[in-house]
Amino acid sequence: MRSGDDKRRSGPRGFIGIAFASFVLAAACQGSVGNAPIITGDGGLGTGGGLGGNGATATGGNGAGPGGSGSGSGATGGIPFGSGGSGTGNAPGTGGTGNTGGTSSTACVGDPVAVQKRMVRLSFNQVTTTIRTMLGNTIADSIVADPVFAADLLDSKHRGFPPLASPREGSVITDGTWVTGDQIAQKAAKYVLDNFAAVTRCTGTGAALDTCAQTWLRNLAAAGYRRPLTAAETTTFNQLYTDLKDVAKVGLTTQQATQFSVYGILESPHFLYRTEFGTSATAAGVLTPYEVASEISYFLTDGPPDVPLLAAAANNTLSTTEQVTAQVNRILATAAAKTNLESAMFGYFAIPNIESVVIDTNVFKGWNDGLRNSLEHESDLFLRDVLWNGKVADLLTSRTSILNATLASFYGVTNFPPAGTTLDADGFGKVTLPATRAGILTQGGFLVARARPMAGSVIGRGLLINAAVLCVSNPPFPTALAATIDMVNAQMMNDTERDKAKYRGMTSPCSSCHVNFDSYGLTLENFDGIGQYRTADEKGRPIDASVTLPALVGGGTVANAVEMAAQLAKGGAFANCVAKNLLNFALAETPSNPLPTNACAIRNVSNAFTANSDGTFTSLVRGIAVSPTLLSRSGGLP
């Protein structure tokens, strides 16, 4: 069914609506203890023993919100991270100001356990990846391919950063997100009806068939909830199925009762949200093992916990830093984690913007879709290479990239491919760049992402570096001054970009903002609107790309973009910024509610990364995944 149809559910109505309302409400009031779901094959399910924790939610209107403290017998163990002051974040209770061996001499603010007990909505993509685990690839692929969901289920490189940042997502369920989730649930439930035997592996007739279907449904619910069912939940599922089959009430077939039960599971708040309650919905403490499993899995893979991770939760072997680290290392080696994190960083640097940038081909005659696609693919390959084979600083300083013949000509790389270089199936190979380029800031894909149709943009490029490289909040455009800005731009249209920046830096109120980011854009003036290197501007005037950098990145003078990139990389601000954004990404925080750059939660991760790691991306991700910020929560609302 689709939004606006007269019938939102196929089959009998009336009692079904009441049954599902009761089912969802009952599901919202349950805790979480029982048997751990173990997934086998493309849709088969089994069980394994284990302990869960408490937690509860409640529904309201078309969405779901926090409920009471719930019930259920307790989860033993837990992650041994205390809030313990604001030290390095590697152990509980270390205290300190958080600036030892780190990136800043100023004290951090706040507690490392910075997030309250809460529920986190799954993004539409996470809903679909969870359905893939529950019901197999066929239905998940069908959902992804359905044009009805095209605006909501974006491919991995075009999703929000963090996951709920897209305007179509958000941290709560609205009428719009409810409709999309409802349509996905209906489509998945209908698939089970149409493919009952193949999906459930239940055959025969009568009571034996019903028993098989009910067992399959309970295991499916446990997989969807990412934790064992409580005894009360099991009773609720059984009663729902019985009522749906009862001739005096509804009188559905086994297949239809299974369909509607699947729909109920996929509409449950325990499926649509992740809980972060620990063993109490209000008191501060660590997350339960099953909550830890979901926390690190959705962070690393954008999908639900896999079999080994659920088994670790069931066996209470997610209760030490070493145990969590072992699971994180295992997951980071999987294709799912690599794809998810590569895509996250692709969006981090706003590379997909290149797809919609308008370039005037009368000015840039070499611009075409082939070059656009090659530049985007270069950035993809470059990020993939650095993330898994280099260091975080290499994102800004690497003298190599991965080019094809088109880009070799574009960048001025002669004799392509160099001797000994192996090209992939698309003709791309790793080469050393000219001395004028280093890292992603001098790549065409990054530079074009903030271009104007007929020129580059000092302001746009500066703002992008300010936000993505340094995590400085950019000011909004001063709409009240729009007419004045247009007048000044017209008067200075023949001035150099340096002269325009000088004017902005000396004129109030412009100077209060532009002195903080124009210098970054000026160092990139050696690159035109599509990223080609040049020594003179559009009017043939020599370009001086030297600037004095803001105090935030250590001040001092740099001669060009390569020197600027080196300064940004070594000063610590970039590592702190990446740590901030990845931690907010892990927490699924939307831009309106991110942790601030000087938060101890961020500073501790950044300091530990700078002082104690090998500088690789995996070390940073690992540090976030085992941090108390991710695995503990402060007290919730009373």
N, C-alpha and C positions, 0 to 999 in steps of 0.2 A: 504494500500500500504506500501511497505517497501523501504528503501534506496536502490537505484540501479534499481528499477523497471522502465520500460519504461514510464508508466503512473503514475504520482504522484497523480492524482485525477480521480475518476470515473466520467462518464457522459460527457456532452459536454464540449469542451475546447474552446480556442480562446477568445471569449468575456469574459468568466468566469475569465480568468487570469487577463484581464484588469479590470474587475469589482472588483475583490478582491484587486488588487493593489490600485485602487482608494479608495476602502472602508477602507483599513488599513491606507492609508495615511490620509484620511479624519478623521478617528478615532483618529489618532495621534495628530491632530490639535484642538481637542475639549477640552473645559473645563469640569466642573463637577457640574451641578446643575439640579435638577429635583425631581423625586420621588424615595424614598428609596426602594430597593428591599426587599421584605419580603418573605422568603421561607416557603412553606407549603407542607408537605408530602414528597414523594419520588421523586418528580420531578415537582410538581405543583408550580406555582409562582404567587405572587400577588404584589401589590404596596402599599406604604404608603408615606405620604408627608414628606418633609424634605429639608434641605438646604445642599448644598455641598460647594466645594471651587474651586479654579482655578488650573490649571495645564496643562502642555502640554508636549508631547514627539514627536519625529520624528523618522522615520525609516531610515535605511541606510544599503545597502547590504542585508545580510541575518540576520541582527539583528535589534536592535533598540537602539537609544541613545537619550540623552537629546535634547529637542527642544526649542521652544520659551516659552514665559510666558503664552501663552494660553489666554482664555477668559472665559466668563461665569460670572453670577452674584455672588456676594461674599458670603462666609460663615460667618455667624455672630458668635461672641463668639470665643472660642478657649481656649487652656490651658493657664492659667495665670502664666506661668513660664517665668521669664526673665533670661537673662544670668547673670546679677547682680554679677559680681565678682566671687570669687572662694570659697564661704563659704560652709555651710553644705549641700546645695542642697535641703533643705526642703521648701524654700521659695525664691522668686525672690529678687535679689538685696541685699543679706545679707552681701556680701563682706567677707573679712578675708582671711587667708592663707589656710584654709581647714584642719588645724591640731588640731582643738579644739576637745577634747574628742575622738580622733581617734586613729589610729594605728601607727602613725609615727610622729616624732618631726620635720621632714623636710617638707619644703613647697612643695605643689603640683605644677604642671605646667599646663598651658593652661586654657582655659575657660571650665566651666561645659557643655556649649553647644558646643560640640567638633566636630560635624559632619555637613558638608555643605548640602545645599539643593541637593537632588539627586533622582535617581530612583534606586530601588532595585529589581533585578531579583528574581522571585519566583523559588525555587528549584523544581526539578521534582516531589518530593513528595508533595510539596505545590500545584503544578499544579493539581496533581491527587486528593488531598483532596478538592480542590476548585471545580473540576469537580464533585466530589461526592456530594457536596452540591447543585450544579446546576442541575445535571442529575440523581442523585440517586446512590444507592449502586451497582446495577448490572453492569453498565458499568465501574465504578471505580474498582470493584473487578476484572473485566475482564482485565483491563489495568495492574493492579498489577500482575496478574497471567500470563500475556503474557511473554514468555521467551525472546522475542525481547527486552524487557525493563528491564530484570533481573539485568543488570549491573548498571542501572540508578535508579531504584526504589528499593532501599535497605530497608529492614525492619528497624523499628525504632531504634534498638540498633546498627545498623551498618552504620548509616548515618554520614556525616561529622559533626565536631564540630569546628566552627559554621556551620550552614546549608549549606553554599556554599563552604565549605572547601574541599570537595571531588574533586579529580583531574578531575572527569567527570562533575563537576558543574562549578564553577567560577562565578564571578560577572557580566560578560557580556555574551551575546549570540554569540557563535562562529558557524562555519559551522556544527560542530558535535552536539552541543546542539540544533541548529536549526532543524536538521534532526530528532532528538528524539522528540522535541516538535511538529514538523509537523506530525510525525507518530501518536502521541497521539491524536492530533486534528482530524486527518482523522478517526481514530478508533472511537472516540466519535461521530463525525458527522455521520458516517455510522450507528452507533447504533441508532441514532435518526431517520434516514431514515427507518431502518428495524423495528422500534418499534414506528412509528410516533404517532398513536392514543393513545397508552398507556403512552407515555412520555409527549406529549403535551396536552392530553385530548381534542384534537380538532377533531370533527366529522362533518359529513355533506358534502356538496359540494358547489362549486361556491364561490361567494363573501363572504359568511358567514364563510366558511372554511379558506379563505385567511385572513380575518380579525382576526380570532382566532389565526392563525399561526403567524401573524405579532405581535399581542399583546404578545403572548408567547415569541417570539424572543426578543422583547424589554425588557421584564422582565428578560429573561435569561441573556441578555447583562448586565443589571444593577446588577444582582447577580454576574456575572463574573468580573465586574469592581469594585465591592464592594462599589458602590456609585450610586447615581442617574445619569441618562443620561441627557445630555444637549439637548436643543431643536434642535441644529444643528445635534447632533448624532442621535436623533430620525428621523430627516429628511433623514439622510444618510442611516439608516437601512431600512426605508420605500422605498427609491429609489432603493437600492440594490435589495430588494425583488421584486419590480416591474419590474426592468430590467431583473432579472433572469426568471420571468414568461412571459415576453414579447416575443411573438412568433417571432417577427421580429428580435430580438436580440439573445435570447437563446432558449426560449420556454420550460422551465422546468415545471414539475408538481409541485403542492404545496409541496409535500413531498420532492422532489429534491431541490427546492428553499430553503426549511427549512434546509436541510442537508448542503448546501453550506453556508448558513447564519451562522449556528452554527460553521462551520469550520472557517469562517471569524472572529467570536467573539473570538475563542480560539487561533487565530493567532495575535490578536490585541495587541499592546504594553500595552494597558490599562489592559489587562488580564495578560500578561506575566510579568509585572512589578508592583511594588508598588511605587506610587509617594510620595515624602516627600518634597513638595513645600510650604505648607501653602497657603496663599492667594497671594503669589508672588513667582515666580521662582528664584528671585535673592536676595530680601531683607531678612534679618534675621527675624525670628519670629516663632510662634508656628505652629504646624500642624493643618490642618482642622479637624473637628470632625470625618469625615469619614477616614481620614488618621490615626488619633489616634486609631480608631476602628481596622483598619488593623494592625497597629503597635503592639498593645498589643495582638491581637488575634493570629497572626502568631508567635509571641514570645512565648506565653503560650501554644498554642495548635498545632502549625504547620499547621493551617488551617485558613480559612476565618472567618470573624466576623459572629456570630450567630444572630438569630432574635432579642433578647433583646439588643445586642450591636449595631446593625444597627438602632434599634429604638431609642436608646440613642443618636446616632449621628444625626438622623433625628430631634429629639426634642432638639438638642443642650444641652444635659445634660452630656456632656463629657468636661465641661469647668472649672471644679474646681478639686482640688486634692481629695476632698471627693467624688465627683462623679466618678472619674476614679478609686479610691480605691474600691468603692462599686462594680464596674464591675469586677475589678481584683479579689476581694474576691469571687465573684460569679463564675467566670471562674475557679479559682483554685480548686474549689470543684468538678469540672466535671472530668469524667474519661479521656476525651481527654487531658486535661491539665496535669493530673497526669502521664499518659502514656508518653506524650511527654517529660516532664521534667525528669522523671525517666530515660528514654532512653538517654537523653542528658548527665546526670551525669554518666551513665554507660560508654558512650564513653569518657567522660572527664577523667576517671581513666584508660582508655585503657584496660578495662576488656575483650573486644572481641578479643584482641590479643591472649588470651589463646587458641582460636580455631585453630590457625595456628602454635603455638609453637611446635617445634620438641623436644621430650624428648627421651633420650636413655634408653630403658627399661632394658637393661643389667645392667645399673648403678642404675636406680630407678625401681626396680622390681615391686613396687606397683602401678606404673603408668599405667592407661588404660583409655579408652574413658569414662567409667562410672565415674571415679574420675574426669576427666576433666569436664564433664557435670555437676557433682554435685558442683564442685567449682565455676563454672560460675553461676549456679543457686543460690548458696549461696550469691554471691556478689549482684545479682539482688534483692533477698529478703531483704538482709541487707540494701541496699540503699533505697529501697522502705520504709522500716520500719523507718529508721532514718530521711529521708526527710520529712515524714508526721507525725511522732510521737516523734521525738527527736530534737536535736539542731545541727547546722552545725558543731560545735566542736566535736560532737559525732561521726562524720565520722572518726575521728582520735583516739578517746579515748574510745569509747563504749566497755564495757567488755562483751557484749552479741553479739551473732550472731544467725543465723537460719540454723540449720544443719539437716541432715538425719543420719541414722545409719552409713553409710559409712564415713561421715565426722566426726562424733563423735569419731570413732576409729582413724581416721587420726589426729585429734587434741588432742587426749588423754582425751576426755570427758568420764568419766565412768558412769555406770548406766543410759544409755540412753534408753528411754527418762526419764528425772527427774520426780519425782512425781509432779503431777499437770500440766505437760506440755501437751498441746493439739497439736497433729500432723495434718498437712494438708493432702490433698488427695495424695500428693507425698511423704509423710512420713517426712516432714520437720517441725521442731518446734524450738521455741526460747529457748536458753540455755545460761548459763554463761560460759565463756571461761576460760581456765587455766590462771594463773597469768602472764604467758609469752606472752600473746596476748592481743591486744587492737586495735580496729578499723580496717579500711580497709587495712592499710599498713602491717599488719601481717596476712592478709588472704591469703590463698593459691592462689586464683584467681589473686590477685594483684601481688604476688611474682612470680608466674609462667609466667606472662605476659612479663617479661624481663629476663627469664632464658635462659641459654645455654643448649645444648643437654645433657651435662654431669655434669653440675654444675650450681649454681646460678651465678649472675653477680653483683659484687660490683658496677662497673661502670654503668651498665644498670639500676640497681635499683636506684642508686644515681641520674642519669639523669632524671628518671621518677618522683622522688620526687621533684627534682629541678624545673621541668616544671609544673607538675600537682598540687603540693602542695604549691609551692612558686612563681610560675610564673616567674622564671628566665630563660632567653633565653639560651638554651644550645648551646655551640660552635659546629661548624661542625667538622666532623672527619678530622684530619690533614693528608690528603692523601699524602702530600709530605714526611711525616715521616713514612709511612706505613712499609717500609723495616726495618727501625730502630726499630719500635715497635715490629715487628715480631721477630727480633733478641733478643731484651730484654725479650720478653715473653718466648722465648725458653730457655734463660739463667736462668730465674727465675721460671721455670715451677714447681719446687719443693718447692718454697718459700710459706709462708703463704700469704693469701690475705692482711693481715695487713702489712706485709713486702713490698708487691708489692705497696700498697697504700702509704706507707712511702717513697718508692723510687720515685713514681710519684710526691709526694708533695715536694720533695727536689731537683728535677731535672728540669732544664730549657730545653725547654719551657713548659714541661708538667705541672709544678706546677701552672702556672698562671690560668689554668682551673680546674685541679683536686682538688685543695684545697677547691673549692667551692661546691663540691658535693660528693666526695668519702666518707666523714664521714657519710653521710646518708646511703649509701650502707653498710658500715662497721657495723653499728648498727643492720643490718638485717642478719648478718652472722650466727646468731643462727638458721637461717632457710635455709634448703638445697635448691637444685634447684627446687623442687616441693612444697616447703613451709612447710615441716615437721620440727618440732623443734629438735635441736641437741645441744650438748655441746662440741662436738669435730668435726673437719673438716674431709674431706675424707681420710686423712692419720692418723687419730686418735689423732691429736694435739689439745689441749684445745683451745677453742675460747674465745677471749676477745673482747666483743662487745662494750666496753666503748670508747667514743670519745669526743673530744672537738668540739662543734658545731661552725659553722661560725658565724661571728658577725651579719649577716643578721637576724638570728633567736635568737639573744640575747647572743650568745656565751655560755660559761659554759660547764661543763662536764656532760654527761649522761651515765648511766651504760648499757643501753640496748634500744631496739626498743620501749618498752612501755614508758620509760622516754622521749625518743626523741619525740614520738607522742604527749605527754602531753606538751612538750616545744613548738612544732610547733603550737599546737592548742591555747595556751594561749598568744603567742607573738604577735598575730594580723596579721602576714604575711599570714597565711592560709586564714583567712577571707577576707583579701584584695585580695588575689589571686582568690578565688571563685567569689568575686564581679567582678573582672576584666573579668574573663572568661565568666561569665553569662551576663555581660553587652555587651561584644563583641558578644556573642551568640544572645542576643536580637537585636543587630544592624545588625546581619547577616554578620558581617565583616569576610572576609577571613584572614587567618594567615598572609598574606603579608601586611595587612593594619589594624592591631589591635590598640586599644588605649594602650599607654604604662602604666605600673603599677603605675607610679607616677603621672598620669594624674589627674587633679582635678575632672574630671567626675567620675573616679573610686574612688578616695580617699574620695570624699564627700559621696558616697553611702556606702562605707566601714565604714567610721567614724560614720555615722548615725546608721548603723546596729550595730556596736559595742557599741555605747553609749546609744542608745535610744530604742533598740528592745528587744524582748525576746530571741533572738539568734536562732530563728528557720529559716529553709530554706524558708518557706512561707514569713516570714518578709523580708528576703533579696530579694526575687523575687518581692515582693510588692514594696519595696523601689526602685528597678530598674524600674519597670513598671510606676511609677509616677514621675520619675526623669526628670529634664529638658533635660538631655542628650538624653533621649528616645523621648521626646515629643516636643522638639524644635529643630530648625536647624539654623546654622549660614548662612550668605549670600552665595548664589551660584555664579557660574561664570557669568560675565556680558554678 
